[in-house]
Amino acid sequence: MTAARARAAYRYVLHRITEHPDTDITYEAECLWCDWAAEPSTGSASVDVECMSHTGRSGHKSFRRVRTEACRIPES
């Protein structure tokens, strides 16, 4: 009696990922020294200005910035 052998078939399919056309990109930032956070915006410049204003008022110079977008993988 022989043992059953498992066989596997591997298929490689190229995919690409793209920004979803029906959504906006959102930018956010928060101070790493206190609980301050910038108002989320669809423009990075306004978030950067808020961070610089916070630095001017508080002296805090470290922030975490986040860029959020929806994406999709279109059919090949």
HELIX and SHEET records of a PDB file:
HELIX    1   1 SER A   44  SER A   58  1                                  15    
SHEET    1   A 2 THR A  18  GLU A  19  0                                        
SHEET    2   A 2 CYS A  71  ARG A  72 -1                                        
SHEET    1   B 2 THR A  26  CYS A  31  0                                        
SHEET    2   B 2 PHE A  63  THR A  68 -1                                        
END                                                                             
